[in-house]
Each structure stands twice: as structure tokens, then as C-alpha cells.
Amino acid sequence: MIVVEGLNKSFTSERGTVHVLRDVSLSIGAGERVAVVGASGAGKTTLMHLLGGLDRPTSGRVSFEGKEIFDYSLAELDAFRNRSVGFVFQFHQLLPEFTALENVMMPARIGRIPPAEAQVQANNLLEAVGLSHRLHHKPGQLSGGEQQRVAIARALVMGPRLLLADEPTGNLDSATSDEIVALLNQLHDEHNLTMVLVTHSEKLAAGMDRIIHMEDGCLNGA
């Protein structure tokens, strides 16, 4: 599904150039579950952002199902991020003024799905993640684990084939983390997802099909 070739990412400031990724190459098969592990600053989140088209590399290529995503026009790249990729972040990134249902509906509304259809899809996913009783609660009224469940439902509302998760359990206690891991694995099977998870959790990484180690912007085990 994903082929990465010679990926480099660097940032230049008055203090000089910082190389975040160095000649990264890897491939990820459809349906595979991959954990990316490494110390803080190793380049894990930057890699995830490049895989999902949230940022552009300094050089190198990212192909998704045979198409180079950075050859897309801006409109095509927006459509790729909206329809082909679901994103889950450590701190949820939910919109505080909207309910759980409205947050999950948001990508569908951006994708111009009719409101009634978007609501049905969001309802179904919130039920799937165990939150059918919390549809009309705002993020501030939800626990951390519940907020992460809403974020996972939102990531899946457009039926993406790729799920990218950056420390999805990093802000949760151990019991809630276990629930989220079980939920991700369940959804992987039910939705035929390909998953790439950035994590510090040895337990979460051990449950994946493959573990990739990052150090100083380089990969081992790709």
C-alpha cells in the first residue's frame, strides 16, 4: 500500500540545519499493523505526518497504492487526506464547542457528504466505539478515554484505508490504554485497515505485526 523512498526532512533556522529524517525507505503492506518506536526527537511524528500528506519532505517520495502523493495538486492532496487517511493524535484535537456527534461528522461535512448521511455514519461509529450514550456531550464533558474514542470514530468516518495514530494511548492510564488498544485491533479487523502507530508503549507495539525502530531520523527494521 505504501512505499517510501529516500525520504529526507530538514529544517533550517538561524542556528543551522536540523535533519529530522535521513534517507528513510520502507514499505507497508495493505492490512498490516506497524508500530514505529523510538526516543523523543527520533523523527517518528514527522514520518507519520509525511505518510499522511500533512507535511512535505525536503526530498524523497511517498507512494500510496502506486501514486506519488506529493505529485497531487493541492485539491487532490486535500481529498487524499480527507478520504484515504484517518488521523488520531495523542491530545485528541477535538473541537471543544461541538458535541461528540458533531466532531465525528466534521470530516464527512468537509468531504461534502449530505448531512443526514454524515449523521448516520457518525452515529454508527460512535456506537461501535461504545459511545452511543454520549452523542450530545462536548469534549469537556468526556473522560480522556472517551475523547480518544471520539477521535478514533472521527478518523474512520470517511472509510479510510490507512489509519495513522500518534501516541494514541500516550495520555491515558494503563487500564484505559488497554481498552483503546483492544478497540484499535477490533476496528482494524472490522474495517480492513492498514495501521501505522507511533508509540512509546511496549505493550501496544508488541501487539502489532511489525515494529520499526527509529533513531536520529533513521529507520531500523523497515
N, C-alpha and C positions, 0 to 999 in steps of 0.2 A: 504493500500500500504506500509506504513512504520510503524514499531513497534520498539520503543526504550525501552530498559530495563536496569535500574540501571546504567546509563551512568555516568562515572566519568572521569574528566580530570584534571591533576595537573602537575605543572612544578616545578622542584627543582633547586635551584641555591645556591650560597654561602650564600645568605640571608635567605634561608629556602625554604619551600614548599608553593606554591600558588595553592589553589584549585579553578579552574576556573568553573568546573561543579561538582555538588554534587548530585549523585543518581537521575539523571533525567530519567523519564519514561513518554512516551506519545505514542499515535498512531495517524496516519493521514490517512484518507480515500482517495481512488482514486478519483480524480477530485476536491478535497477540496482545498480551498484557506485559508491559515493560515498566520496570521501576528504574528511575535514574537517581542514584545516590552519590553523596559526596559532601565535603565540608562546605560551610557557608563561603560564598565567593568563588566556588569552583566553576560557575557558569551554567548551573542546572536550569535556573529560571530563564536565563537568556536563551538557552537552547529551546525550551518549551515555547517561548514567545516567537521564535523563528519558525518552528514547526507549524504553528498556528497562524502565521502571517501577521502577527501583531507588531513585528519589528522587521527590519530589513538587514540582511548580512552585509558586512563590508565586502566579502567575496564568497563565492561558493553557490551551490544550488540546493533547493529543496523541491523534490518532485512528489506529488500526491496523485496516485493512480495514473502515473505516466505523464503528468502535466507539471511543468515547472511553474510554481505558484507566483514567483516574482516576475514572470513574464506577463501576468494578468494585468489588465487595466485596473484602475482604482475601483471601478464599479464591480468588476469581476472578482477582485480580491475581497471586497466587502461581502459579495454574495457567497464566496468560499467560506469566509469566517462565520457567516450567519447560518449557512445551510449544511456545511460539511463537517464543521468542527464545533464541539461543545467545550466550554472552558469552566473549570472550577478552581477557585482561588482560596487561599488559606483564610482570608478575612471576609469571605462570602461576597462582598461587593454588591449587596442588595440595596435597593433604593429605599431609604427609610420611610418616605412618605406614602409608599404604596403597600398594599396588602401582599400576603404570600401569593395569592392567586394572580394578582396584577403583575408581580415581579416575574412569575413564571411565564406569563403571557407575553412579556415585553419583547423577546426576540421574535416571536411569531407576528406581533404587530409591526415590528420593524421590517420583517420579511413580507409584509402586506398580506398576511393570512386574514381572511374575514374574521371579525371579532367573535362571532358565535363559534366558529371552528376553533379559533385560538383558545377560547374558554374551555371547550370540551377537551382539547389536548392537555391543557394545563391542569384541569380537574383530574383527568386520568392519571397524570404523572404524580400529582400530589397524593392521590390515593395510593399509588404504587410505592411511594416512599413513606407511607404511614402518616400522612398529614391531612387526611380528608376532613378532620375536625378542626383544622387551623387555617382554613382557606382565607378567612377575612381578618386574620391577625397581622399586624405590621411587624417588621423585624424586631423592633424594640420590645415586643411582647412575646418573643420566642426565645427559647434557650439557644446556646451555641450550636448544639447538635441539630436542633430543629432548623436553625438558619442554614446550616450546611446541607440539610436535606432539601430545603427550598432551592438552594444554589444548584444542587445536582439535578433537580427536576427542571430548573430553568435551562441548564446546559443541554438537556435532552429534548426539549420541546420541539425543536425543528427536525428531529430524527437524524442527528449527525452520525456519520460512520466512525469518526475519531473523537475520543474524549481525552482532553488534556487536563490534568489536575496538578496544581502546585501546592504541595503540603496540605492535602485535603483533611488530614487529621491533626495537623500541627498545633491547632489552637484548642484542642479538645482533651478531656480527661480520658483515661485509658478505657473505661467501660464504653463511653460514647464513641471513641475511636474504633473499638471493635465492631460496634453496630454499623458505623459508616463503611468500614472495610467489607463487612458482610453484604451491605447494601450495594456497594460498587460491584462486587463479584456477581451478585444476583442480576443486576442490571446489565452487566457485560454479557451474561448468558442470554437474557431475555431479548436484548436489542442487537445482538451480534456486533458488539462494539470492538473497536481496537482502542486500547487504553495505554497512555503514557503518563506515568505518575512520578512526579518529583517528590521525594520523601526523605526524612531523617529516620523514619520508623523502620526498624529491622523487621518487626512483625509484618508490617504492610508489604515491605519489599520481598520478604520470604514467600509470600503468597502469590507472587507474580510468576509469569512464565520465564522471565529473563531479567537479570539485574545488570545494569550498566553503571560502571563506576566512573565518576568524573573527578579530575584533579588538575587544578591550574588550567582550566579551559580545554583539557584533552580528555578523550574517552579511552576506557579500557573495557574490554568485553563486549564491544559492539557487534 
